[in-house]
Amino acid sequence: MCSMNNHEFKHRRRWWFVFGLPFMLAFLALAGLVFMLLWNALLPAIFGLKAIGYWQALGLLVLAKILFGSFGRGPRTYFSRRRQWERWKEWHKEHPDFHEHEHGEDETDA
């Protein structure tokens, strides 16, 4: 489990606001710009669509996020799956009778 005390938590949160939040906002701004440039370079020539502005591009990215997800932490890596598997095994060591009750097996069947 997590053994982080309150001071460490506040320290990490401070570093998130100092470095993480500005980086995330810069990435979002750059993603909107790249999306706009790609749209305006490709789609009007291929499909005859109108060019879009920066805010429209950001709006389309947000809409895509709402409809399709992604942009988040990305695909699960080997290490995150392995960590989840280790947690699952540890939980089942602590709760060995969980699956017996789930599948309807109990002491009276014997």
Secondary structure as UniProt FT lines:
FT   HELIX           6..15
FT   HELIX           16..20
FT   HELIX           21..47
FT   HELIX           54..68
FT   HELIX           78..94
FT   TURN            96..97
FT   HELIX           98..102
FT   TURN            103..104
FT   HELIX           107..109
//
